Structure formats: structure tokens, C-alpha cells
Amino acid sequence: MSVLKRKRESEKAEKAARKREMRAMEKEFGKPKEPHSGEATREDLEAYGILPNADEDED
């Protein structure tokens, strides 16, 4: 039982370390994350095929 507990704890610690690394890489190289309002943008709707693409409207 204690072996499983140690395994879970080590996996949890590894996951946290990966998240820290990813955040550091995003902070160093990537653009900052934008807060999402929960509303789909026009670009999102076009990607899902709900709205026609703006490029197709010009034809």
C-alpha cells in the first residue's frame, strides 16, 4: 500500500515539475496567455464551420 502511495506522490511531483517547466518556457519564448471570456471569437466559429470563412465571402 505504501508503495502505491509513494508512486502516486512521485507522479504528482513530476507532473508539477513539468507544469513549471512549461510555464517557464511559455514565459520565455511564447506570448502571454490571454484570459478567455468563454465566448467564441469569429475565428473560432469559422474554424468549427459554423460561420463561412471570410476568404470564401470575397469570391
mmCIF file of the N, C-alpha and C atoms, coordinates in Angstrom:
data_MODEL
# 
_entry.id   MODEL 
# 
loop_
_atom_site.group_PDB 
_atom_site.id 
_atom_site.type_symbol 
_atom_site.label_atom_id 
_atom_site.label_alt_id 
_atom_site.label_comp_id 
_atom_site.label_asym_id 
_atom_site.label_entity_id 
_atom_site.label_seq_id 
_atom_site.pdbx_PDB_ins_code 
_atom_site.Cartn_x 
_atom_site.Cartn_y 
_atom_site.Cartn_z 
_atom_site.occupancy 
_atom_site.B_iso_or_equiv 
_atom_site.pdbx_formal_charge 
_atom_site.auth_seq_id 
_atom_site.auth_comp_id 
_atom_site.auth_asym_id 
_atom_site.auth_atom_id 
_atom_site.pdbx_PDB_model_num 
ATOM 1   N N  . MET A 1 1  ? 0.824   -1.191 0.000   1.00 0.00 ? 1  MET A N  1 
ATOM 2   C CA . MET A 1 1  ? 0.000   0.000  0.000   1.00 0.00 ? 1  MET A CA 1 
ATOM 3   C C  . MET A 1 1  ? 0.870   1.259  0.000   1.00 0.00 ? 1  MET A C  1 
ATOM 4   N N  . SER A 1 2  ? 1.900   1.274  0.822   1.00 0.00 ? 2  SER A N  1 
ATOM 5   C CA . SER A 1 2  ? 2.744   2.463  0.888   1.00 0.00 ? 2  SER A CA 1 
ATOM 6   C C  . SER A 1 2  ? 3.539   2.648  -0.405  1.00 0.00 ? 2  SER A C  1 
ATOM 7   N N  . VAL A 1 3  ? 3.798   1.551  -1.121  1.00 0.00 ? 3  VAL A N  1 
ATOM 8   C CA . VAL A 1 3  ? 4.499   1.653  -2.396  1.00 0.00 ? 3  VAL A CA 1 
ATOM 9   C C  . VAL A 1 3  ? 3.637   2.424  -3.395  1.00 0.00 ? 3  VAL A C  1 
ATOM 10  N N  . LEU A 1 4  ? 2.363   2.115  -3.423  1.00 0.00 ? 4  LEU A N  1 
ATOM 11  C CA . LEU A 1 4  ? 1.452   2.819  -4.326  1.00 0.00 ? 4  LEU A CA 1 
ATOM 12  C C  . LEU A 1 4  ? 1.344   4.295  -3.966  1.00 0.00 ? 4  LEU A C  1 
ATOM 13  N N  . LYS A 1 5  ? 1.335   4.565  -2.675  1.00 0.00 ? 5  LYS A N  1 
ATOM 14  C CA . LYS A 1 5  ? 1.246   5.955  -2.225  1.00 0.00 ? 5  LYS A CA 1 
ATOM 15  C C  . LYS A 1 5  ? 2.489   6.732  -2.657  1.00 0.00 ? 5  LYS A C  1 
ATOM 16  N N  . ARG A 1 6  ? 3.666   6.129  -2.477  1.00 0.00 ? 6  ARG A N  1 
ATOM 17  C CA . ARG A 1 6  ? 4.902   6.795  -2.898  1.00 0.00 ? 6  ARG A CA 1 
ATOM 18  C C  . ARG A 1 6  ? 4.915   7.009  -4.403  1.00 0.00 ? 6  ARG A C  1 
ATOM 19  N N  . LYS A 1 7  ? 4.411   6.023  -5.142  1.00 0.00 ? 7  LYS A N  1 
ATOM 20  C CA . LYS A 1 7  ? 4.362   6.144  -6.596  1.00 0.00 ? 7  LYS A CA 1 
ATOM 21  C C  . LYS A 1 7  ? 3.451   7.299  -7.001  1.00 0.00 ? 7  LYS A C  1 
ATOM 22  N N  . ARG A 1 8  ? 2.269   7.390  -6.379  1.00 0.00 ? 8  ARG A N  1 
ATOM 23  C CA . ARG A 1 8  ? 1.346   8.497  -6.669  1.00 0.00 ? 8  ARG A CA 1 
ATOM 24  C C  . ARG A 1 8  ? 1.983   9.835  -6.347  1.00 0.00 ? 8  ARG A C  1 
ATOM 25  N N  . GLU A 1 9  ? 2.652   9.910  -5.205  1.00 0.00 ? 9  GLU A N  1 
ATOM 26  C CA . GLU A 1 9  ? 3.279   11.167 -4.806  1.00 0.00 ? 9  GLU A CA 1 
ATOM 27  C C  . GLU A 1 9  ? 4.384   11.566 -5.774  1.00 0.00 ? 9  GLU A C  1 
ATOM 28  N N  . SER A 1 10 ? 5.183   10.591 -6.216  1.00 0.00 ? 10 SER A N  1 
ATOM 29  C CA . SER A 1 10 ? 6.261   10.919 -7.147  1.00 0.00 ? 10 SER A CA 1 
ATOM 30  C C  . SER A 1 10 ? 5.696   11.340 -8.503  1.00 0.00 ? 10 SER A C  1 
ATOM 31  N N  . GLU A 1 11 ? 4.627   10.690 -8.962  1.00 0.00 ? 11 GLU A N  1 
ATOM 32  C CA . GLU A 1 11 ? 3.994   11.082 -10.220 1.00 0.00 ? 11 GLU A CA 1 
ATOM 33  C C  . GLU A 1 11 ? 3.422   12.490 -10.123 1.00 0.00 ? 11 GLU A C  1 
ATOM 34  N N  . LYS A 1 12 ? 2.833   12.805 -8.984  1.00 0.00 ? 12 LYS A N  1 
ATOM 35  C CA . LYS A 1 12 ? 2.272   14.140 -8.774  1.00 0.00 ? 12 LYS A CA 1 
ATOM 36  C C  . LYS A 1 12 ? 3.385   15.192 -8.795  1.00 0.00 ? 12 LYS A C  1 
ATOM 37  N N  . ALA A 1 13 ? 4.510   14.877 -8.155  1.00 0.00 ? 13 ALA A N  1 
ATOM 38  C CA . ALA A 1 13 ? 5.640   15.804 -8.131  1.00 0.00 ? 13 ALA A CA 1 
ATOM 39  C C  . ALA A 1 13 ? 6.222   15.988 -9.532  1.00 0.00 ? 13 ALA A C  1 
ATOM 40  N N  . GLU A 1 14 ? 6.303   14.907 -10.309 1.00 0.00 ? 14 GLU A N  1 
ATOM 41  C CA . GLU A 1 14 ? 6.813   15.003 -11.675 1.00 0.00 ? 14 GLU A CA 1 
ATOM 42  C C  . GLU A 1 14 ? 5.889   15.851 -12.545 1.00 0.00 ? 14 GLU A C  1 
ATOM 43  N N  . LYS A 1 15 ? 4.591   15.684 -12.371 1.00 0.00 ? 15 LYS A N  1 
ATOM 44  C CA . LYS A 1 15 ? 3.622   16.464 -13.141 1.00 0.00 ? 15 LYS A CA 1 
ATOM 45  C C  . LYS A 1 15 ? 3.764   17.952 -12.816 1.00 0.00 ? 15 LYS A C  1 
ATOM 46  N N  . ALA A 1 16 ? 3.919   18.258 -11.534 1.00 0.00 ? 16 ALA A N  1 
ATOM 47  C CA . ALA A 1 16 ? 4.085   19.655 -11.126 1.00 0.00 ? 16 ALA A CA 1 
ATOM 48  C C  . ALA A 1 16 ? 5.371   20.233 -11.712 1.00 0.00 ? 16 ALA A C  1 
ATOM 49  N N  . ALA A 1 17 ? 6.434   19.433 -11.745 1.00 0.00 ? 17 ALA A N  1 
ATOM 50  C CA . ALA A 1 17 ? 7.698   19.900 -12.312 1.00 0.00 ? 17 ALA A CA 1 
ATOM 51  C C  . ALA A 1 17 ? 7.550   20.168 -13.810 1.00 0.00 ? 17 ALA A C  1 
ATOM 52  N N  . ARG A 1 18 ? 6.827   19.293 -14.518 1.00 0.00 ? 18 ARG A N  1 
ATOM 53  C CA . ARG A 1 18 ? 6.593   19.507 -15.950 1.00 0.00 ? 18 ARG A CA 1 
ATOM 54  C C  . ARG A 1 18 ? 5.801   20.786 -16.187 1.00 0.00 ? 18 ARG A C  1 
ATOM 55  N N  . LYS A 1 19 ? 4.791   21.030 -15.349 1.00 0.00 ? 19 LYS A N  1 
ATOM 56  C CA . LYS A 1 19 ? 3.993   22.252 -15.495 1.00 0.00 ? 19 LYS A CA 1 
ATOM 57  C C  . LYS A 1 19 ? 4.856   23.490 -15.268 1.00 0.00 ? 19 LYS A C  1 
ATOM 58  N N  . ARG A 1 20 ? 5.737   23.430 -14.259 1.00 0.00 ? 20 ARG A N  1 
ATOM 59  C CA . ARG A 1 20 ? 6.626   24.565 -14.005 1.00 0.00 ? 20 ARG A CA 1 
ATOM 60  C C  . ARG A 1 20 ? 7.543   24.817 -15.197 1.00 0.00 ? 20 ARG A C  1 
ATOM 61  N N  . GLU A 1 21 ? 8.081   23.741 -15.776 1.00 0.00 ? 21 GLU A N  1 
ATOM 62  C CA . GLU A 1 21 ? 8.947   23.878 -16.943 1.00 0.00 ? 21 GLU A CA 1 
ATOM 63  C C  . GLU A 1 21 ? 8.189   24.482 -18.119 1.00 0.00 ? 21 GLU A C  1 
ATOM 64  N N  . MET A 1 22 ? 6.974   24.003 -18.344 1.00 0.00 ? 22 MET A N  1 
ATOM 65  C CA . MET A 1 22 ? 6.186   24.516 -19.464 1.00 0.00 ? 22 MET A CA 1 
ATOM 66  C C  . MET A 1 22 ? 5.858   25.994 -19.268 1.00 0.00 ? 22 MET A C  1 
ATOM 67  N N  . ARG A 1 23 ? 5.503   26.374 -18.052 1.00 0.00 ? 23 ARG A N  1 
ATOM 68  C CA . ARG A 1 23 ? 5.212   27.789 -17.780 1.00 0.00 ? 23 ARG A CA 1 
ATOM 69  C C  . ARG A 1 23 ? 6.448   28.644 -18.008 1.00 0.00 ? 23 ARG A C  1 
ATOM 70  N N  . ALA A 1 24 ? 7.611   28.147 -17.580 1.00 0.00 ? 24 ALA A N  1 
ATOM 71  C CA . ALA A 1 24 ? 8.848   28.897 -17.766 1.00 0.00 ? 24 ALA A CA 1 
ATOM 72  C C  . ALA A 1 24 ? 9.168   29.045 -19.252 1.00 0.00 ? 24 ALA A C  1 
ATOM 73  N N  . MET A 1 25 ? 8.968   27.974 -20.022 1.00 0.00 ? 25 MET A N  1 
ATOM 74  C CA . MET A 1 25 ? 9.228   28.043 -21.462 1.00 0.00 ? 25 MET A CA 1 
ATOM 75  C C  . MET A 1 25 ? 8.259   29.002 -22.137 1.00 0.00 ? 25 MET A C  1 
ATOM 76  N N  . GLU A 1 26 ? 6.981   28.949 -21.772 1.00 0.00 ? 26 GLU A N  1 
ATOM 77  C CA . GLU A 1 26 ? 5.997   29.859 -22.361 1.00 0.00 ? 26 GLU A CA 1 
ATOM 78  C C  . GLU A 1 26 ? 6.322   31.304 -22.013 1.00 0.00 ? 26 GLU A C  1 
ATOM 79  N N  . LYS A 1 27 ? 6.761   31.512 -20.793 1.00 0.00 ? 27 LYS A N  1 
ATOM 80  C CA . LYS A 1 27 ? 7.093   32.866 -20.366 1.00 0.00 ? 27 LYS A CA 1 
ATOM 81  C C  . LYS A 1 27 ? 8.307   33.382 -21.129 1.00 0.00 ? 27 LYS A C  1 
ATOM 82  N N  . GLU A 1 28 ? 9.271   32.494 -21.372 1.00 0.00 ? 28 GLU A N  1 
ATOM 83  C CA . GLU A 1 28 ? 10.498  32.898 -22.037 1.00 0.00 ? 28 GLU A CA 1 
ATOM 84  C C  . GLU A 1 28 ? 10.318  33.064 -23.542 1.00 0.00 ? 28 GLU A C  1 
ATOM 85  N N  . PHE A 1 29 ? 9.621   32.127 -24.184 1.00 0.00 ? 29 PHE A N  1 
ATOM 86  C CA . PHE A 1 29 ? 9.550   32.109 -25.638 1.00 0.00 ? 29 PHE A CA 1 
ATOM 87  C C  . PHE A 1 29 ? 8.198   32.507 -26.209 1.00 0.00 ? 29 PHE A C  1 
ATOM 88  N N  . GLY A 1 30 ? 7.150   32.156 -25.537 1.00 0.00 ? 30 GLY A N  1 
ATOM 89  C CA . GLY A 1 30 ? 5.818   32.327 -26.109 1.00 0.00 ? 30 GLY A CA 1 
ATOM 90  C C  . GLY A 1 30 ? 5.191   33.646 -25.737 1.00 0.00 ? 30 GLY A C  1 
ATOM 91  N N  . LYS A 1 31 ? 4.033   33.840 -26.321 1.00 0.00 ? 31 LYS A N  1 
ATOM 92  C CA . LYS A 1 31 ? 3.267   35.031 -25.985 1.00 0.00 ? 31 LYS A CA 1 
ATOM 93  C C  . LYS A 1 31 ? 2.475   34.763 -24.708 1.00 0.00 ? 31 LYS A C  1 
ATOM 94  N N  . PRO A 1 32 ? 2.163   35.789 -23.966 1.00 0.00 ? 32 PRO A N  1 
ATOM 95  C CA . PRO A 1 32 ? 1.388   35.577 -22.739 1.00 0.00 ? 32 PRO A CA 1 
ATOM 96  C C  . PRO A 1 32 ? -0.011  35.076 -23.057 1.00 0.00 ? 32 PRO A C  1 
ATOM 97  N N  . LYS A 1 33 ? -0.516  34.263 -22.185 1.00 0.00 ? 33 LYS A N  1 
ATOM 98  C CA . LYS A 1 33 ? -1.862  33.729 -22.384 1.00 0.00 ? 33 LYS A CA 1 
ATOM 99  C C  . LYS A 1 33 ? -2.883  34.837 -22.169 1.00 0.00 ? 33 LYS A C  1 
ATOM 100 N N  . GLU A 1 34 ? -3.871  34.849 -23.045 1.00 0.00 ? 34 GLU A N  1 
ATOM 101 C CA . GLU A 1 34 ? -4.939  35.831 -22.919 1.00 0.00 ? 34 GLU A CA 1 
ATOM 102 C C  . GLU A 1 34 ? -6.057  35.237 -22.075 1.00 0.00 ? 34 GLU A C  1 
ATOM 103 N N  . PRO A 1 35 ? -6.637  36.026 -21.202 1.00 0.00 ? 35 PRO A N  1 
ATOM 104 C CA . PRO A 1 35 ? -7.765  35.498 -20.431 1.00 0.00 ? 35 PRO A CA 1 
ATOM 105 C C  . PRO A 1 35 ? -8.955  35.272 -21.355 1.00 0.00 ? 35 PRO A C  1 
ATOM 106 N N  . HIS A 1 36 ? -9.591  34.144 -21.206 1.00 0.00 ? 36 HIS A N  1 
ATOM 107 C CA . HIS A 1 36 ? -10.727 33.810 -22.063 1.00 0.00 ? 36 HIS A CA 1 
ATOM 108 C C  . HIS A 1 36 ? -12.024 34.223 -21.388 1.00 0.00 ? 36 HIS A C  1 
ATOM 109 N N  . SER A 1 37 ? -12.904 34.797 -22.195 1.00 0.00 ? 37 SER A N  1 
ATOM 110 C CA . SER A 1 37 ? -14.187 35.239 -21.661 1.00 0.00 ? 37 SER A CA 1 
ATOM 111 C C  . SER A 1 37 ? -15.227 34.131 -21.721 1.00 0.00 ? 37 SER A C  1 
ATOM 112 N N  . GLY A 1 38 ? -14.889 33.039 -22.406 1.00 0.00 ? 38 GLY A N  1 
ATOM 113 C CA . GLY A 1 38 ? -15.848 31.961 -22.556 1.00 0.00 ? 38 GLY A CA 1 
ATOM 114 C C  . GLY A 1 38 ? -16.676 32.089 -23.816 1.00 0.00 ? 38 GLY A C  1 
ATOM 115 N N  . GLU A 1 39 ? -16.533 33.198 -24.522 1.00 0.00 ? 39 GLU A N  1 
ATOM 116 C CA . GLU A 1 39 ? -17.254 33.406 -25.768 1.00 0.00 ? 39 GLU A CA 1 
ATOM 117 C C  . GLU A 1 39 ? -16.348 33.058 -26.938 1.00 0.00 ? 39 GLU A C  1 
ATOM 118 N N  . ALA A 1 40 ? -16.922 32.421 -27.929 1.00 0.00 ? 40 ALA A N  1 
ATOM 119 C CA . ALA A 1 40 ? -16.161 32.063 -29.123 1.00 0.00 ? 40 ALA A CA 1 
ATOM 120 C C  . ALA A 1 40 ? -15.949 33.301 -29.985 1.00 0.00 ? 40 ALA A C  1 
ATOM 121 N N  . THR A 1 41 ? -14.759 33.425 -30.521 1.00 0.00 ? 41 THR A N  1 
ATOM 122 C CA . THR A 1 41 ? -14.471 34.522 -31.439 1.00 0.00 ? 41 THR A CA 1 
ATOM 123 C C  . THR A 1 41 ? -14.931 34.130 -32.832 1.00 0.00 ? 41 THR A C  1 
ATOM 124 N N  . ARG A 1 42 ? -14.938 35.084 -33.723 1.00 0.00 ? 42 ARG A N  1 
ATOM 125 C CA . ARG A 1 42 ? -15.317 34.797 -35.114 1.00 0.00 ? 42 ARG A CA 1 
ATOM 126 C C  . ARG A 1 42 ? -14.379 33.744 -35.696 1.00 0.00 ? 42 ARG A C  1 
ATOM 127 N N  . GLU A 1 43 ? -13.108 33.860 -35.371 1.00 0.00 ? 43 GLU A N  1 
ATOM 128 C CA . GLU A 1 43 ? -12.119 32.891 -35.855 1.00 0.00 ? 43 GLU A CA 1 
ATOM 129 C C  . GLU A 1 43 ? -12.445 31.481 -35.356 1.00 0.00 ? 43 GLU A C  1 
ATOM 130 N N  . ASP A 1 44 ? -12.860 31.362 -34.105 1.00 0.00 ? 44 ASP A N  1 
ATOM 131 C CA . ASP A 1 44 ? -13.243 30.058 -33.551 1.00 0.00 ? 44 ASP A CA 1 
ATOM 132 C C  . ASP A 1 44 ? -14.434 29.480 -34.300 1.00 0.00 ? 44 ASP A C  1 
ATOM 133 N N  . LEU A 1 45 ? -15.443 30.314 -34.542 1.00 0.00 ? 45 LEU A N  1 
ATOM 134 C CA . LEU A 1 45 ? -16.645 29.844 -35.232 1.00 0.00 ? 45 LEU A CA 1 
ATOM 135 C C  . LEU A 1 45 ? -16.340 29.425 -36.669 1.00 0.00 ? 45 LEU A C  1 
ATOM 136 N N  . GLU A 1 46 ? -15.451 30.170 -37.327 1.00 0.00 ? 46 GLU A N  1 
ATOM 137 C CA . GLU A 1 46 ? -15.059 29.794 -38.681 1.00 0.00 ? 46 GLU A CA 1 
ATOM 138 C C  . GLU A 1 46 ? -14.312 28.470 -38.676 1.00 0.00 ? 46 GLU A C  1 
ATOM 139 N N  . ALA A 1 47 ? -13.478 28.250 -37.666 1.00 0.00 ? 47 ALA A N  1 
ATOM 140 C CA . ALA A 1 47 ? -12.717 27.005 -37.571 1.00 0.00 ? 47 ALA A CA 1 
ATOM 141 C C  . ALA A 1 47 ? -13.643 25.810 -37.382 1.00 0.00 ? 47 ALA A C  1 
ATOM 142 N N  . TYR A 1 48 ? -14.729 25.987 -36.667 1.00 0.00 ? 48 TYR A N  1 
ATOM 143 C CA . TYR A 1 48 ? -15.688 24.903 -36.452 1.00 0.00 ? 48 TYR A CA 1 
ATOM 144 C C  . TYR A 1 48 ? -16.665 24.749 -37.615 1.00 0.00 ? 48 TYR A C  1 
ATOM 145 N N  . GLY A 1 49 ? -16.623 25.678 -38.567 1.00 0.00 ? 49 GLY A N  1 
ATOM 146 C CA . GLY A 1 49 ? -17.501 25.586 -39.730 1.00 0.00 ? 49 GLY A CA 1 
ATOM 147 C C  . GLY A 1 49 ? -18.881 26.158 -39.494 1.00 0.00 ? 49 GLY A C  1 
ATOM 148 N N  . ILE A 1 50 ? -19.084 26.856 -38.397 1.00 0.00 ? 50 ILE A N  1 
ATOM 149 C CA . ILE A 1 50 ? -20.390 27.445 -38.101 1.00 0.00 ? 50 ILE A CA 1 
ATOM 150 C C  . ILE A 1 50 ? -20.619 28.678 -38.964 1.00 0.00 ? 50 ILE A C  1 
ATOM 151 N N  . LEU A 1 51 ? -19.582 29.484 -39.128 1.00 0.00 ? 51 LEU A N  1 
ATOM 152 C CA . LEU A 1 51 ? -19.648 30.655 -39.995 1.00 0.00 ? 51 LEU A CA 1 
ATOM 153 C C  . LEU A 1 51 ? -18.775 30.399 -41.216 1.00 0.00 ? 51 LEU A C  1 
ATOM 154 N N  . PRO A 1 52 ? -19.156 30.928 -42.369 1.00 0.00 ? 52 PRO A N  1 
ATOM 155 C CA . PRO A 1 52 ? -18.283 30.776 -43.543 1.00 0.00 ? 52 PRO A CA 1 
ATOM 156 C C  . PRO A 1 52 ? -17.004 31.588 -43.341 1.00 0.00 ? 52 PRO A C  1 
ATOM 157 N N  . ASN A 1 53 ? -15.922 31.107 -43.922 1.00 0.00 ? 53 ASN A N  1 
ATOM 158 C CA . ASN A 1 53 ? -14.652 31.823 -43.818 1.00 0.00 ? 53 ASN A CA 1 
ATOM 159 C C  . ASN A 1 53 ? -14.751 33.163 -44.521 1.00 0.00 ? 53 ASN A C  1 
ATOM 160 N N  . ALA A 1 54 ? -14.040 34.145 -44.022 1.00 0.00 ? 54 ALA A N  1 
ATOM 161 C CA . ALA A 1 54 ? -14.036 35.468 -44.628 1.00 0.00 ? 54 ALA A CA 1 
ATOM 162 C C  . ALA A 1 54 ? -13.419 35.404 -46.020 1.00 0.00 ? 54 ALA A C  1 
ATOM 163 N N  . ASP A 1 55 ? -12.459 34.504 -46.240 1.00 0.00 ? 55 ASP A N  1 
ATOM 164 C CA . ASP A 1 55 ? -11.832 34.356 -47.548 1.00 0.00 ? 55 ASP A CA 1 
ATOM 165 C C  . ASP A 1 55 ? -12.834 33.874 -48.586 1.00 0.00 ? 55 ASP A C  1 
ATOM 166 N N  . GLU A 1 56 ? -13.752 33.013 -48.198 1.00 0.00 ? 56 GLU A N  1 
ATOM 167 C CA . GLU A 1 56 ? -14.743 32.476 -49.120 1.00 0.00 ? 56 GLU A CA 1 
ATOM 168 C C  . GLU A 1 56 ? -15.782 33.530 -49.496 1.00 0.00 ? 56 GLU A C  1 
ATOM 169 N N  . ASP A 1 57 ? -16.030 34.500 -48.619 1.00 0.00 ? 57 ASP A N  1 
ATOM 170 C CA . ASP A 1 57 ? -17.014 35.546 -48.896 1.00 0.00 ? 57 ASP A CA 1 
ATOM 171 C C  . ASP A 1 57 ? -16.563 36.456 -50.035 1.00 0.00 ? 57 ASP A C  1 
ATOM 172 N N  . GLU A 1 58 ? -15.260 36.595 -50.221 1.00 0.00 ? 58 GLU A N  1 
ATOM 173 C CA . GLU A 1 58 ? -14.736 37.509 -51.222 1.00 0.00 ? 58 GLU A CA 1 
ATOM 174 C C  . GLU A 1 58 ? -14.901 36.980 -52.635 1.00 0.00 ? 58 GLU A C  1 
ATOM 175 N N  . ASP A 1 59 ? -15.127 35.703 -52.832 1.00 0.00 ? 59 ASP A N  1 
ATOM 176 C CA . ASP A 1 59 ? -15.230 35.108 -54.174 1.00 0.00 ? 59 ASP A CA 1 
ATOM 177 C C  . ASP A 1 59 ? -16.435 35.566 -54.902 1.00 0.00 ? 59 ASP A C  1 
# 
